């Protein structure tokens, strides 16, 4: 049913995304899909990587580890943005198209009052994407 499952990942908070990562892995194993982990980083040094190249290498290692854990093929795609906080939604929308994903599995957050002013990333992707989006809370 699904051939390529895109999983947006923030390597800084990967430990808080386990539920969504497990759902994506289980679905990939069930359907024989490829997991595509997508990360967005700044061009400036961060707590996770000093350069976009280093970030891409860490994302690739993360994808390999998760793919092996779930017994599926896994890839990674790192995107560089001048301001990931502002550019995240358009960058993820671009990634959906460029990766050929037919399903996006992403973690959500606990809704709060700011969601009435600014939509969540998962809500934005689900509202504007042509593919199925599963938001895991």
PEJOZI-V505304 format. One record per pair of residues at least 12 apart in sequence whose ideal C-beta (glycine too) atoms are under 8 Angstrom apart, sorted by the first residue. I is the first residue (numbers start at 1). J is the second residue. D is the distance in whole Angstrom. If there is no record, write none. Layout:
# PEJOZI-V505304
((I | J | D) (I | J | D))
This chain:
# PEJOZI-V505304
((1 | 31 | 5) (2 | 27 | 7) (2 | 28 | 8) (2 | 31 | 5) (2 | 33 | 5) (2 | 102 | 5) (2 | 103 | 4) (2 | 132 | 8) (3 | 31 | 8) (3 | 33 | 6) (3 | 34 | 7) (3 | 100 | 8) (3 | 102 | 6) (4 | 33 | 6) (4 | 34 | 5) (4 | 36 | 6) (4 | 99 | 6) (4 | 100 | 5) (4 | 101 | 5) (4 | 102 | 6) (4 | 103 | 8) (5 | 24 | 6) (5 | 27 | 6) (5 | 28 | 5) (5 | 33 | 5) (5 | 34 | 7) (5 | 35 | 5) (5 | 36 | 7) (5 | 101 | 7) (5 | 102 | 8) (5 | 103 | 5) (5 | 104 | 7) (5 | 105 | 6) (6 | 36 | 5) (6 | 38 | 6) (6 | 95 | 6) (6 | 96 | 6) (6 | 99 | 5) (6 | 101 | 4) (6 | 103 | 7) (6 | 104 | 5) (6 | 105 | 8) (7 | 20 | 7) (7 | 21 | 7) (7 | 24 | 5) (7 | 35 | 6) (7 | 36 | 7) (7 | 37 | 5) (7 | 38 | 7) (7 | 104 | 8) (7 | 105 | 5) (7 | 106 | 7) (8 | 38 | 5) (8 | 39 | 7) (8 | 40 | 8) (8 | 92 | 6) (8 | 95 | 8) (8 | 104 | 7) (8 | 106 | 5) (8 | 121 | 7) (9 | 21 | 8) (9 | 37 | 5) (9 | 38 | 7) (9 | 39 | 5) (9 | 59 | 7) (9 | 62 | 7) (10 | 39 | 7) (11 | 39 | 6) (11 | 48 | 5) (11 | 49 | 8) (11 | 55 | 7) (11 | 58 | 6) (11 | 59 | 6) (11 | 62 | 6) (12 | 46 | 7) (12 | 47 | 6) (12 | 48 | 5) (14 | 62 | 7) (16 | 107 | 8) (17 | 107 | 5) (19 | 107 | 7) (19 | 136 | 6) (19 | 137 | 8) (20 | 105 | 6) (20 | 106 | 6) (20 | 107 | 4) (20 | 108 | 8) (20 | 136 | 4) (21 | 66 | 6) (21 | 107 | 8) (23 | 105 | 6) (23 | 134 | 7) (23 | 136 | 5) (24 | 105 | 4) (25 | 66 | 6) (25 | 69 | 7) (25 | 70 | 3) (25 | 72 | 7) (26 | 70 | 7) (27 | 103 | 7) (27 | 105 | 7) (28 | 70 | 6) (28 | 72 | 4) (28 | 74 | 8) (29 | 70 | 5) (29 | 71 | 6) (29 | 72 | 5) (32 | 72 | 8) (33 | 72 | 7) (33 | 103 | 8) (34 | 72 | 7) (34 | 73 | 4) (34 | 74 | 7) (34 | 75 | 6) (35 | 63 | 7) (35 | 66 | 7) (35 | 67 | 6) (35 | 70 | 7) (35 | 72 | 6) (35 | 73 | 7) (35 | 74 | 4) (35 | 75 | 7) (36 | 63 | 8) (36 | 74 | 8) (36 | 75 | 5) (36 | 76 | 7) (36 | 77 | 6) (36 | 99 | 5) (36 | 101 | 6) (37 | 59 | 6) (37 | 62 | 6) (37 | 63 | 4) (37 | 66 | 7) (37 | 74 | 7) (37 | 75 | 7) (37 | 76 | 5) (37 | 77 | 7) (38 | 76 | 8) (38 | 77 | 5) (38 | 78 | 8) (38 | 79 | 7) (38 | 92 | 7) (38 | 95 | 5) (38 | 99 | 7) (39 | 55 | 7) (39 | 59 | 5) (39 | 76 | 7) (39 | 77 | 8) (39 | 78 | 5) (39 | 79 | 7) (40 | 78 | 8) (40 | 79 | 5) (40 | 80 | 8) (40 | 81 | 5) (40 | 84 | 5) (40 | 87 | 7) (40 | 88 | 6) (40 | 91 | 5) (40 | 92 | 7) (41 | 55 | 4) (41 | 78 | 6) (41 | 79 | 7) (41 | 80 | 6) (41 | 81 | 7) (41 | 84 | 6) (42 | 80 | 7) (42 | 81 | 6) (42 | 82 | 7) (42 | 83 | 7) (42 | 84 | 6) (43 | 80 | 5) (43 | 81 | 8) (43 | 82 | 7) (52 | 78 | 7) (52 | 80 | 4) (55 | 78 | 6) (56 | 76 | 7) (56 | 78 | 4) (59 | 76 | 4) (59 | 77 | 8) (59 | 78 | 5) (60 | 76 | 5) (60 | 78 | 8) (62 | 76 | 7) (63 | 75 | 6) (63 | 76 | 4) (75 | 99 | 8) (77 | 95 | 6) (77 | 98 | 7) (77 | 99 | 6) (79 | 91 | 5) (79 | 94 | 8) (79 | 95 | 6) (88 | 121 | 6) (89 | 121 | 6) (89 | 124 | 5) (89 | 125 | 7) (92 | 104 | 8) (92 | 121 | 7) (92 | 125 | 6) (93 | 125 | 7) (93 | 128 | 6) (93 | 129 | 7) (96 | 125 | 7) (96 | 129 | 5) (96 | 130 | 8) (96 | 131 | 6) (101 | 131 | 6) (102 | 131 | 5) (102 | 132 | 7) (103 | 131 | 6) (103 | 132 | 5) (103 | 133 | 8) (103 | 134 | 7) (104 | 125 | 6) (104 | 129 | 7) (104 | 131 | 6) (104 | 132 | 7) (104 | 133 | 5) (104 | 134 | 7) (105 | 133 | 8) (105 | 134 | 5) (105 | 136 | 7) (106 | 121 | 7) (106 | 122 | 5) (106 | 125 | 7) (106 | 133 | 7) (106 | 134 | 7) (106 | 135 | 6) (106 | 136 | 7) (107 | 122 | 8) (107 | 135 | 8) (107 | 136 | 6) (107 | 137 | 8) (108 | 120 | 6) (108 | 122 | 5) (108 | 135 | 5) (108 | 136 | 6) (108 | 137 | 4) (109 | 137 | 8) (110 | 137 | 7) (120 | 135 | 8) (122 | 135 | 4) (123 | 135 | 7))
